[in-house]
Amino acid sequence: MNDYSTCLMILFAAFLSFILVFLSIPTILRVAHSKNLFDEPGKRRIHKQKVPNLGGLGIFIGFLFTYTLYVDWFDFKPIPFIVPALLVIFSIGIKDDIMITAPMMKLLGQLLAAFIIVGFGGLRITAFHGFFGLEPDYFASLAISIIFVIFIVNGFNLIDGVDGLAAISGVLSTLGFMFWFYINNDVHVTVLGAIVIGALLAFLYYNVFSKSQKIFMGDTGSMIIGFILATLAIRFMEANAPEVRTGLDHQMTSAPAVVLGILIVPVIDTLRVFFLRLSKGNSPFVADKNHIHHRLLTLGFSHIQIALILGGINIVFIALNYLLKDFGMLKLMVLNLVLGFIIFYLPAIFIRSKAKRLRNN
């Protein structure tokens, strides 16, 4: 797949997606200002000014139009039903960004979108890659796949708390999967990844660098990113299942563990916060300010510094998992979890140390 025409096609997909998002966001901003569609400051909000939160609409426009140009509508094998499922995600996300949706309704929408791609599309986790010798039956596979999709969707939704973080994590995680699909000659998924990256880079300009045209991605954007990455993760694991990976040019014998490494930021942050809430006797679904970006803000880091720090951690984990892809699934999974929890716990230690120094002074 390394011929120039294919490389140009991939680059053009990223460029077209970038241009569509870059040109659509100013129009979205004008509509948001005219209709007073803002994310208002509040107790759980970090920002101090009203900012439009419809960036996800621009991301969706860029992705949908570009993907429509590339997809073969008569070939349902690559990633079946991804567009209908994303339409459901977009619908519940945009409603929540404009009118606020009840959490149960959001969950039901996520369940429907996950079932469309898992149940109708057949994109399921069918192998545990030797994990204690277990293999799921059809219904277990269905349930695990749906839970996995919902977990990743909400993981990205939860880390979208400072400028640039969800977008940078989305770009890096997409690159982590896209590189493997590229070296294994999967043009369709590589192009899909390029489209996502182009859209997120255009959004980053307005979210991080623009002073007069600032915008947030909102639930629409973060859930779309999470859903696409959950889809890529399942596709990645299934392509590396023991019974089918022998025909690959480059195999990942520890694919589920590598997925954890690629998605380390949303996965570890979500698990850590859930465990912390449960340990305090609270519901794991009650919002608080215990996420990793909140801790780093407490330490005095800026939004872009936090996004770059966590992006750097993501890069290290992706590189580590590629290097240790044959380390063994269980061993690499444990290594990722232990290292992830240690690194994500460090800010809490520094906060306590800082508070102790202030008390002593």
C-alpha positions in Angstrom: 0.0 0.0 0.0 3.0 2.3 0.0 2.5 3.5 -3.6 2.3 7.3 -4.1 -1.4 7.3 -5.3 -2.5 5.6 -2.1 -0.5 7.9 0.1 -1.9 10.9 -1.8 -5.4 9.6 -1.3 -4.9 9.3 2.5 -3.4 12.8 2.6 -6.2 14.3 0.6 -8.8 12.6 2.9 -7.1 14.4 5.9 -6.8 17.7 4.0 -10.5 17.7 2.8 -11.8 16.9 6.3 -9.5 19.6 7.7 -10.8 22.2 5.2 -14.5 21.3 5.7 -14.2 21.6 9.5 -12.0 24.8 9.3 -14.6 26.5 7.0 -17.7 25.3 8.8 -16.8 26.4 12.4 -17.0 30.1 11.7 -20.6 29.7 10.4 -21.4 27.5 13.4 -20.0 30.2 15.7 -22.2 32.9 14.0 -25.3 30.7 14.6 -24.3 30.0 18.2 -23.9 33.7 19.0 -27.1 34.7 17.2 -29.1 32.0 19.0 -27.3 32.4 22.4 -26.1 28.8 22.3 -23.3 28.8 24.9 -21.7 26.6 27.5 -22.3 28.7 30.6 -19.7 29.0 33.4 -20.7 27.2 36.6 -19.4 25.3 39.6 -18.3 22.3 37.5 -17.0 24.4 34.6 -13.4 25.5 34.4 -13.9 28.3 31.9 -14.9 31.8 33.2 -16.7 33.1 30.0 -19.5 31.9 27.8 -18.2 29.8 25.0 -20.1 28.0 22.2 -20.0 24.3 22.5 -21.0 23.1 19.0 -17.6 22.2 17.7 -18.8 18.6 17.5 -21.1 19.7 14.7 -18.2 20.9 12.6 -16.3 17.6 13.3 -19.3 15.6 12.3 -19.8 17.6 9.1 -16.1 17.1 8.1 -16.1 13.4 8.9 -19.5 12.6 7.3 -18.9 14.4 4.0 -15.4 13.2 3.5 -16.1 9.6 4.5 -19.1 9.6 2.1 -16.8 10.4 -0.8 -14.5 7.5 0.0 -16.8 4.8 1.2 -18.2 2.1 -1.2 -21.9 2.0 -0.3 -22.2 -1.4 -1.9 -19.4 -2.9 0.2 -20.5 -3.4 3.8 -17.4 -5.4 4.9 -15.0 -2.6 6.0 -16.9 -1.1 8.9 -20.6 -1.8 8.5 -23.3 0.5 9.8 -20.8 3.1 11.2 -22.6 6.0 9.6 -26.1 5.1 11.0 -24.6 4.5 14.4 -22.8 7.9 14.3 -26.0 9.6 13.3 -27.5 8.3 16.6 -24.5 9.5 18.5 -24.7 12.9 16.8 -28.4 13.2 17.5 -28.1 12.7 21.3 -24.9 14.7 21.5 -26.3 17.8 19.7 -29.5 17.7 21.7 -27.5 17.6 24.9 -25.2 20.5 23.8 -28.3 22.7 22.9 -31.0 21.6 25.4 -29.4 19.3 28.0 -30.4 15.6 27.8 -31.2 13.4 30.8 -28.3 11.0 31.5 -30.6 8.0 31.0 -31.6 9.2 27.6 -28.0 9.7 26.6 -27.2 6.2 27.8 -30.1 4.7 25.8 -28.9 6.5 22.7 -25.4 5.2 23.3 -26.8 1.7 23.7 -28.7 2.0 20.4 -25.7 3.2 18.5 -23.5 0.5 20.0 -26.1 -2.2 19.2 -26.3 -0.9 15.5 -22.6 -1.5 14.9 -22.2 -4.5 17.1 -25.5 -6.3 16.6 -26.4 -5.3 13.0 -22.9 -4.6 11.8 -21.4 -7.7 13.4 -18.3 -5.8 14.7 -17.9 -7.8 17.9 -15.1 -8.8 20.3 -15.2 -12.6 19.5 -11.8 -13.6 21.1 -10.1 -12.9 24.4 -6.6 -13.7 22.9 -5.8 -16.5 25.3 -6.9 -14.6 28.4 -7.1 -17.5 31.0 -8.2 -19.7 28.2 -11.6 -18.0 28.1 -13.6 -17.5 24.9 -17.0 -15.7 24.8 -20.1 -17.2 23.2 -22.3 -15.1 21.0 -24.4 -13.4 23.7 -21.3 -12.7 25.9 -19.5 -11.3 22.9 -22.5 -9.0 22.1 -22.7 -7.8 25.7 -19.0 -7.2 26.2 -18.7 -5.4 22.9 -21.6 -3.0 23.7 -20.2 -2.3 27.2 -16.8 -1.7 25.7 -18.2 0.8 23.1 -20.2 2.7 25.8 -17.2 2.8 28.2 -14.8 4.3 25.6 -17.5 6.8 24.4 -18.0 8.0 28.0 -14.3 7.9 28.7 -13.6 10.5 26.0 -16.6 12.5 27.1 -15.2 12.6 30.7 -11.7 13.8 29.7 -13.1 16.7 27.6 -12.5 19.1 30.5 -9.6 21.4 29.3 -8.9 22.9 25.9 -7.2 20.5 23.5 -7.1 17.4 25.7 -9.9 15.3 24.0 -8.8 16.4 20.5 -5.1 15.7 21.1 -5.9 12.3 22.7 -8.2 11.5 19.8 -5.5 12.4 17.2 -2.8 10.3 19.0 -5.0 7.3 19.6 -6.2 7.4 16.0 -2.6 7.5 14.8 -1.9 4.5 17.1 -4.5 2.4 15.3 -4.0 3.9 11.9 -0.3 3.1 11.7 -1.0 -0.6 12.2 -3.8 -0.6 9.6 -1.5 1.2 7.2 1.4 -1.2 7.4 -1.1 -4.1 7.0 -2.5 -2.6 3.8 -6.0 -1.8 5.1 -6.7 1.3 3.0 -10.3 1.8 4.2 -9.5 2.1 7.9 -6.4 4.1 7.2 -8.4 6.7 5.2 -11.1 6.7 8.0 -8.3 7.5 10.5 -6.9 10.3 8.3 -10.4 11.8 8.1 -10.7 11.9 11.9 -7.2 13.4 12.3 -7.9 16.1 9.7 -11.2 17.1 11.4 -9.6 17.2 14.9 -6.6 19.3 13.8 -8.9 21.9 12.3 -11.0 21.9 15.5 -7.8 22.3 17.6 -7.1 25.6 15.9 -10.3 27.2 17.1 -10.4 25.4 20.5 -6.8 26.2 21.5 -5.2 28.9 19.4 -8.0 31.2 18.3 -8.8 34.1 20.6 -11.8 35.6 18.9 -13.4 32.4 17.6 -13.1 30.0 20.5 -15.3 26.9 20.5 -15.7 23.7 22.6 -16.4 20.3 21.0 -19.2 19.6 23.4 -20.7 16.1 24.0 -21.3 15.7 20.3 -17.6 15.9 19.5 -16.2 13.9 22.4 -18.8 11.1 21.9 -18.1 10.9 18.2 -14.4 10.6 18.8 -15.0 7.9 21.5 -17.3 6.0 19.2 -15.0 6.0 16.2 -12.0 4.9 18.4 -14.1 2.2 20.1 -14.9 0.9 16.6 -11.2 1.0 15.5 -10.2 -0.8 18.7 -12.6 -3.7 18.1 -11.6 -3.9 14.5 -7.9 -3.9 15.6 -8.5 -6.7 18.1 -10.6 -8.8 15.7 -8.0 -8.5 12.9 -5.4 -9.8 15.4 -7.5 -12.7 16.7 -5.4 -15.9 16.9 -7.3 -17.8 14.2 -7.0 -15.0 11.6 -3.8 -13.1 12.2 -1.5 -15.6 10.5 -2.2 -13.9 7.2 -1.1 -10.5 8.4 2.2 -8.8 7.5 2.5 -7.4 11.0 0.8 -9.2 13.9 -0.1 -8.0 17.3 -0.2 -11.0 19.5 -1.2 -8.9 22.6 -3.8 -6.9 20.8 -6.2 -6.2 23.7 -3.3 -5.0 25.8 -2.1 -2.8 23.0 -5.6 -1.3 22.7 -5.3 -0.4 26.4 -2.0 1.3 25.8 -3.3 3.3 22.9 -6.4 4.4 24.8 -4.5 4.8 28.1 -5.7 8.4 29.0 -9.5 8.0 28.9 -9.4 4.4 30.2 -7.2 4.9 33.2 -8.7 8.3 34.1 -12.2 6.8 34.0 -11.3 3.7 36.0 -9.4 5.8 38.6 -12.3 8.2 39.1 -14.9 5.4 39.3 -12.8 3.6 42.0 -12.2 6.8 43.9 -15.9 7.6 44.0 -16.8 4.1 45.1 -14.2 4.2 47.8 -15.8 7.3 49.2 -19.3 5.7 49.2 -20.5 7.8 46.3 -22.1 6.7 43.0 -19.5 6.2 40.3 -21.8 8.3 38.0 -21.9 11.4 40.1 -19.8 14.1 38.6 -16.9 15.6 40.5 -13.5 17.3 40.0 -11.2 14.3 40.6 -10.2 13.8 36.9 -6.6 13.9 36.0 -7.0 17.3 34.3 -8.5 18.8 37.5 -5.6 17.6 39.5 -3.1 19.1 37.0 -5.0 22.4 37.1 -4.7 22.4 40.9 -0.9 22.1 40.4 -0.9 25.2 38.3 -0.6 23.8 34.8 -2.4 25.6 31.9 -4.9 23.9 29.6 -2.4 23.5 26.8 0.3 22.2 29.2 -2.1 19.6 30.5 -3.1 18.5 27.0 0.6 18.2 26.0 1.6 16.4 29.2 -1.1 13.8 28.8 -0.5 13.6 25.1 3.2 12.9 25.9 2.1 10.1 28.3 -0.1 8.7 25.5 2.8 8.7 23.0 5.0 6.9 25.5 2.4 4.2 26.1 1.7 3.7 22.4 5.5 3.3 21.7 5.9 1.0 24.6 3.1 -1.2 23.5 4.3 -1.4 20.0 7.7 -2.4 21.2 6.3 -5.0 23.7 3.6 -6.3 21.3 4.8 -9.9 21.8 5.4 -9.6 25.5 2.2 -11.6 26.3 -1.3 -10.3 26.5 -1.8 -10.7 30.3 1.6 -9.4 31.2 1.4 -6.4 29.0 -2.2 -5.7 30.2 -1.0 -5.7 33.9 2.1 -3.5 33.0 -0.2 -0.9 31.3 -2.6 -0.9 34.2 0.1 -0.7 36.9 2.1 2.0 35.1 -1.1 3.9 34.2 -2.4 4.0 37.7 1.0 5.0 39.2 1.4 7.9 36.7 -2.1 9.1 37.1 -1.8 9.0 40.9 1.3 11.2 41.0 -0.5 14.5 40.8 -2.5 13.6 44.0 0.9 13.0 45.8 2.2 16.4 44.5 -1.0 18.2 45.6 -0.7 16.7 49.1 2.9 17.6 49.3 2.2 21.2 48.1 -0.6 21.6 50.7 1.7 20.3 53.5 4.3 22.8 52.6 1.8 25.6 52.6 0.5 24.5 56.1 4.1 24.4 57.4 4.8 27.9 56.1 
